[in-house]
Amino acid sequence: MPTSQKARTTTTLADCRDCPRLAGFLDQVKAENPDYYCKPVPPFGAADPGLLIVGLAPGLHGANRSGRPFTGDHAGILLYETLHRFGFSSRPVSVSAEDGLELINCRITNAVKCLPPANKPETAEIRQCNKHLQSELQSLQPGTAVLALGSIAHASVLMALGLKAKSHTFGHGAVHELPSGLRLYDSYHCSRYNTQTRRLTPEMFHAVFARIVKDFKE
């Protein structure tokens, strides 16, 4: 595995205000919470990962506050614990962007890089932001694993690769061999709702990662 690497910053992404509704909402949240990050959240992790994890969007008091994907909110609890369990993270808990945690052979990003109101990006915003995910996917080596957390992330990956949604149906635990040479894995999102309702249990989530690690070895 490549050595661990700290977060990458993407200057052009940080300045993006292409979605007026999202940009205005970030301004509003920043005014109410001056110490929050409140900008498009860049990917975090290895520059050339074996595993790219794609979430939905930053959480209000999570990535939007900390500036690191899945850091500071409930959704990150299971994710970082699982990453550490399977050797993709130096620590099991992600507290802040300055806590020294490093990802190993792994990078985390989102389908939509800005906090959406009510955590629900509009279709036009997903499409507008897709160019960033497209660039990330194009930089990956054939054979890289891509884990989509939820159906929107799954659809966004397919959109970025120019594939039709019906060609690869989302399903928890599903694995899709893509024409680009990437392998797409699906999981329910590790959100508070999904974990508290037991739609996604730790055992279910761990099983997805166990499959990814097993495929790495084959």
HELIX and SHEET records of a PDB file:
HELIX    1   1 THR A   11  ALA A   14  1                                   4    
HELIX    2   2 PRO A   20  GLU A   32  1                                  13    
HELIX    3   3 ALA A   63  SER A   66  1                                   4    
HELIX    4   4 ALA A   75  ARG A   85  1                                  11    
HELIX    5   5 PRO A  117  ASN A  119  5                                   3    
HELIX    6   6 THR A  123  GLN A  138  1                                  16    
HELIX    7   7 SER A  151  ALA A  160  1                                  10    
HELIX    8   8 ALA A  165  SER A  167  5                                   3    
HELIX    9   9 ARG A  192  GLN A  196  1                                   5    
HELIX   10  10 PRO A  202  LYS A  217  1                                  16    
SHEET    1   A 6 PHE A  44  GLY A  45  0                                        
SHEET    2   A 6 CYS A 106  ASN A 110 -1                                        
SHEET    3   A 6 LEU A  51  GLY A  55  1                                        
SHEET    4   A 6 ALA A 145  LEU A 149  1                                        
SHEET    5   A 6 ARG A 183  SER A 187  1                                        
SHEET    6   A 6 VAL A 175  GLU A 177 -1                                        
END                                                                             
